[in-house]
C-alpha cells in the first residue's frame, strides 16, 4: 500500500498549492503516475490530459487533479485488496473455472458482483448525484433518454470520479471470474 501513501501525499500537496505552482507539481507527479499505471492506461492518459494545453492553471485544474488522484487511490486500493483475497484460513481464494460449476454458485457470484458494483457506484459518486440517477432509473422514459440523462450527470461529476468508479467496477468484475 506504499503506492497509495505516495499518491495520498501528492493529494495533500494539492490542498495547499497555488494554481501558479501546479505545473511543477504536475511535472513532479507525472513520473509517479507512470510508475503505477502504464503509459497507455486510461489513468495515465487521464492525468496527462488535464489542462495540458492550458496557458495558466486555475482552481478548477487543482480540483480536477484532486478528483483524478482520489480515483487513482481507490483504484490502487481495490487492486491491493483483490491481490490479497484469502479465505478464513488465510488461503488464497481460487475461483472454480469448471464447466460443471453449479448454477446456484454462479447465481450467488452474480448477485455478489451486482452488490459490489452497486457499492462501488454508491461509494464513488456524491449522494446527491446518486439520488438523481436513482430517480431517473425509476421513470418510465425510454432507456436511451435515461442513458443520456445519466451521462450528463456523470459528465457533471467529472472524468476523474467517473473513471475511478468505472476502473473499480472493471477491476472488481474481472477479479470475480
NORNORLIN-V281153 format. One record per residue. RES is the residue in one letter. OMEGA is omega in whole degrees, 0 to 359 (* if undefined). BURIAL is I if it has 9 or more other ideal C-beta (glycine too) atoms within 8 Angstrom, else O. Layout:
# NORNORLIN-V281153
{{RES/OMEGA/BURIAL} {RES/OMEGA/BURIAL}}
This chain:
# NORNORLIN-V281153
{{X/178/O} {X/179/O} {X/177/I} {X/180/I} {X/178/O} {X/179/I} {X/177/I} {X/178/I} {X/178/O} {X/178/I} {X/178/I} {X/178/O} {X/181/I} {X/180/I} {X/184/O} {X/184/O} {X/174/I} {X/180/O} {X/181/I} {X/180/O} {X/185/O} {X/181/I} {X/179/O} {X/176/O} {X/180/I} {X/179/I} {X/178/O} {X/186/I} {X/183/I} {X/178/I} {X/178/O} {X/178/I} {X/180/I} {X/179/I} {X/184/O} {X/183/I} {X/180/I} {X/184/O} {X/179/O} {X/181/O} {X/179/O} {X/180/O} {X/180/I} {X/180/I} {X/179/I} {X/182/I} {X/185/I} {X/182/O} {X/177/O} {X/175/I} {X/182/O} {X/177/O} {X/184/O} {X/174/O} {X/179/O} {X/179/O} {X/176/I} {X/183/O} {X/179/O} {X/178/O} {X/177/I} {X/180/I} {X/177/O} {X/178/I} {X/178/I} {X/179/I} {X/180/I} {X/181/I} {X/177/I} {X/177/I} {X/179/I} {X/179/I} {X/178/I} {X/180/I} {X/179/I} {X/178/I} {X/178/I} {X/179/I} {X/180/I} {X/179/I} {X/182/O} {X/177/I} {X/183/O} {X/181/O} {X/178/O} {X/175/O} {X/184/O} {X/178/O} {X/179/O} {X/175/O} {X/179/O} {X/177/O} {X/178/O} {X/178/O} {X/184/O} {X/178/O} {X/179/O} {X/179/O} {X/179/O} {X/178/O} {X/188/O} {X/182/O} {X/179/O} {X/179/O} {X/179/I} {X/179/I} {X/178/O} {X/179/O} {X/180/I} {X/179/O} {X/178/O} {X/180/I} {X/179/I} {X/179/O} {X/179/O} {X/179/I} {X/178/I} {X/179/O} {X/180/O} {X/180/I} {X/179/I} {X/180/O} {X/188/O} {X/184/I} {X/177/I} {X/183/O} {X/180/O} {X/180/O} {X/177/I} {X/179/I} {X/179/O} {X/178/I} {X/179/I} {X/178/O} {X/179/O} {X/182/I} {X/181/O} {X/182/O} {X/180/O} {X/181/O} {X/176/O} {X/183/O} {X/180/O} {X/178/O} {X/178/O} {X/180/I} {X/179/O} {X/181/O} {X/179/I} {X/177/I} {X/178/O} {X/178/O} {X/181/I} {X/176/O} {X/180/I} {X/179/O} {X/177/I} {X/184/I} {X/181/I} {X/180/I} {X/181/I} {X/179/I} {X/180/I} {X/179/I} {X/180/I} {X/178/O} {X/179/I} {X/178/I} {X/181/I} {X/181/O} {X/180/I} {X/181/I} {X/181/I} {X/180/O} {X/179/O} {X/183/I} {X/*/O}}
